[in-house]
Amino acid sequence: MKKILLLFTFFCCLVVFYSCKLFNKEEKIPAYIQIDSLTYQGISPSMFTCAYVFVNYKLVGVFEYPRTIPVLVEGDAVVTVRPGIDLNGYSYERIIYQMSDVSETRITLEPQKTHNINPVFSDLPSVHTAWIENFEHSAITLTAADSLTPQIKVVRNQRPGHTGYIGRIQITPNDTLTEQFDYTYYDSMPIYFQATPGYFEFSYKCNEPFEVRIKAYNIVNGELHDKTVLFTYTSPDTWKRMYINFASIVREMGQGFYYKPYFRIRRLVNTNPQDSINVNLDDIRIVYNKSS
């Protein structure tokens, strides 16, 4: 009995001893990484929604920005940042933007010190641009599809606070020839990729929701598929950017199709008859990674 009591007492002492060592252990003081912006060359706003942050090639986390990120690493380090997007406009489909290169910064992390990193990204060399319309040239590749409404045009306008141009579509209360107005890429394009990363992207600002659609033509039998791929939401004061998963559309259709994307703008049931519809577009493009 005495032996059991002694063993029990010894065991309790060990637990207390190591517990004290555990809780008295000196806490490490973190260094901090400050990310205020993610910029993409040639596109403004980029509308990246988050940053995937790695230190010494280990994922620290996924952060919306601006954000101050504590890091329990000290000394020379490699900080890698990759931009994230909300695929198809959904925050629950947040992924790394696969057309972009990677930002790597070599810094010396010091406890309590804040290190500012604001990466600038660009397309990977392997990225192919199947269509781009940034309205910098007078020959606009986005035209009205309905020949009955030639007065509804895409007009180039300067963008306040921006060095380039935008495309503006305005439907006034007097424009009543049809119930809907389609604005389409003037030519169809062959897309030769399957199951690789690819996006249909555009920036917009609008006071009325509009529809994004795709026509797919079968090269062999001429069969036409016409489908809605996205409904935007109203954003009258702030520019937004959409990244549509174009690769999933191509996988669904299969090989041997040409594609014609277009925007459908219409008056809705609750649209005030006295109001004009204003849709501003910029930096429209279809891109995919040829090396995948």
N, C-alpha and C positions, 0 to 999 in steps of 0.2 A: 504493500500500500504506500509506504514511504517512497519507494522507487518511482511509483506512478506519479505521486505528488511532485517529486523533484523534477521528473521529466516534463510534467505539465507546466511547472513554474519556469523551467528553462525555455520551453517553447514560447510561452507568453513573453518572456524577456526578449527573445529573438524578434518576435513580431513587433513589439514596441520599439526596439532598437532600429530595425529597418524601416519602420513607418516614419520614425523621426527623420531618418536620413532622406527618405523619399520626399517628405513635405518641407524639409529644410533646404532642399536642393535649390541652388541659386538659379533663378529664372533668367533665360537669355533675353537680351534687349534687342528688339527687331530693328532692321533697317527698313526704309520705306521707298516704294516706287510710286511716283505720281504720274498718272496718265490723264491728260486733259483733252486730247483729241487724237483721232485717227484720220489721216488724209489719204485720198486716192488721187493720183495724178490724172488730171484731165476731167474729173467728175466732181461736181460740187452741188449739193452736199453728197458725200459718199453714202450717208445713212447707214454706216456700220453701227450695229446696236451694242456690240460688246467686244472685249479684247480677251483672247486666250493667252494667258501669261505663263511662260516657262522660265525657271531659273536653273541654269546648268542642265538644261534639257529635261527637267522634271516639271510637270504641270503644277503650278501654284493654284490656279483656279480660273474661272471665267467671270469677268467683271464688266458691268456696265460702267460707263465713264461719263464725266470725270470721276476719278476714284484714287484714293491713297491706299496702297496695298502694303501691309506689313509682311516682311520676309525674314525668316529666321536663318539667314545665311550671312556670313561675314567674310570679307576679303574679295579677291578677284573672282568675278562671276560673268557668265554670259546670260543676258536677259533676252529671251525670244518672245516676240509678240506676233500673233496672227489675228486678223480681223474676223469678226463674226457677223452674220446676217440673220434676219428673220425670214426664212424661206417661205415664199408665197404670202408674206405679210403676217405670218403667225409666229408669235414669240415662243410657242411650244415646239416649233421646228427650227430652233436656233442651231446653226452649224457654222463651221469655219468656211469662209469664202474661198473656194477652191481655184479661182482664177488668179489670185494674188500671190505675189512673192512674200517672203518672210522677212520681218525686221529683227536683226540681231545686233545687240549693243553690248560691248565689253566695258564693264564698269567695276569699280572697287566699292563694295557695299560696306558701309560703316554704321554701327549701331546708332540709332536715333537720327541719322542723317536722311534727308529726303532727296531722292534722285529723280529728276524729271525726264521722262521719255515720251515723246510725241511722234510716233512713227509716221513715215510717208511711204505708201505702198504703190506698186504699179503692176501691170499684167505680167504674168510669167511669159518667157519667150515662146513657150509652146501653145499659147492661147491664140486661137483663130477667131477673128471677128467676121461673122457672116453678114451682119447688117449693122450700120451705125448711122444715126441721124442726130446731130447736135445743133442743127439750124445755123451753122456758121457760114453756110453758102446759100445763095439765092435759089439754086436748083434743089428744092426740097423733095425728098423721096417719100413723103407722106402726103397723100392726096385724098380728096373727097371721092368716095366710091360711087356715090349716087349722082348720076349725070343730071337729074332733075333739080338738084340744089347746088348749082355752081357758085352761087353767091356765098355759100358757107365755105370759107377757105381757111387754110392754115396760114397764118400771117406771122412773119418774123418780127419779133419785138426785142428791144434791149431789155436785159434783166437787171432790175435795180440791185445795186451792190454786187454785180457780177460783171466780168469783162466781156462775156460772150452774149449770144442771142438765145432766145427761146421760141418755140412755136405756140401760138395762141389761137384757140378756136373759140369763137363767140357765137352763140345762137340767141338772137334777140326775139322779143315777143312777135315781131313781124314775120319771122321765118317759120312758116307753117305749112310748107309744101308736103312734108312727110312727117311721120311720127318719130322717126329715128334717123340719125346721121352717122354714116360709117366713114372712118378715115383709115386708109390702108397703105401698106408699103406698096409702091407702084409696080413692083415685079415680084414674082415668087422666087424662091431660092431652094436649091438642093442642100440638104443637110446630111453629111456622110458620117454620122457618128451614131454609135449604139452603146448604151449603158456607160457613157462617159459623162463627167461633169459638164453641164451646159446650162446657161441662163438666158431668159428673155428679161431685160432690165429696162427701166425707164424712171425718170424723175417727173413728178407732177405736183401741181397745186390747182385746186378746183373748188367751186362752190356747189357742185352737184356730182353725186357719184356717177361713175361711168364703167363700162364693161370692156374687158380685154378678151379678144377672141382669136382663134386660129383657124384658117382654112388649110386643109391638107389634101393634095391632089395625088392620086395614085398614078404613077407614070405609065403603067402597063395598060390598065383598063379605064383610066379617066375618072374613076370613082372619086367623089368629093365628100370629105368629112368637114363639118363646120361646127365648132364647139366653143363654148365659153370656158375660159381658163381662170378668170379672176374678176371679181367685182371690187373696185376701189371704194374707199370711204371719203367723205367730204373733208377737205383740208384747205379752207379758203385763205389762210394767212401764212401757212408754213409749208415749205417744200418737203415732200416725202420721196422716198425711193423704194421701188418694188423689185424684188428678185424672184422671178417665176422659174420653177424647176422645169426648164425646157427639155432636159434629158429624159424626164419621165414621160413627156408627151411623145418623144421620138420612140422610146421603148414600147409604148402602148400601140403606136401606129405601125411599127415594123419598118422594114427596108422598102426603098423604092417610092418615096413620097417627096413632093415639093411642098413648101410651107409658105403661107402668106398670113402674117399676123396683122391684126387691125384693132382699132379702138371704136367702140360703139357708144355714141352720146345721144341721149334722148331726154325729153321732158318726162318726169315721173308724175304719178297721180297727185302727189302733194306739192309739186312745183308751183309756185305762185305765177299765174299767167302774165303778170306784169314784170317779172324778173328776167334778166338775161342769164344764160348759162355761160360760165367762163371756165375753160379748161386750158391750163398751161402745161406744156410738155417740154422735156429736155433730155439730152443724153440717152436716147433710145438705142439699144443695141441687143444683138444676139451674139453670144460668145460661147465657145466651148474649147476644151483642152484637147489638142490633137495628139498629145503623147500618151493619153490614158488608154 
